[in-house]
Amino acid sequence: MTAFNLSPQIEDVNVLSDAIRTWYRHHHATPTEQSTQLLCSAAVDLYNQGHRTREELITLLMMKFDSPDSLKVNAPSSTSHH
């Protein structure tokens, strides 16, 4: 039987989720599905670029998204006229 070592993967997820939770706490922001998807995507991208520590991820997320308003996506509505 093969033994799987899940601890590094679990630790990676913990680092990513802690960075995102810290961003929300710092900005006194309420998580939404859209903002969480954006923050998660950015955190994973940063992680894949080699930023592996909680501190690095928090700092870079704070720089990239300096306020809750920076997470808003301006999608055109179906009634937009071009």
Secondary structure, DSSP 8 states (H G I E B T S, - for coil): ------HHHHHHHHHHHHHHHHHHHHTT----HHHHHHHHHHHHHHHHTT--SHHHHHHHHHHH--SGGGG------TT---
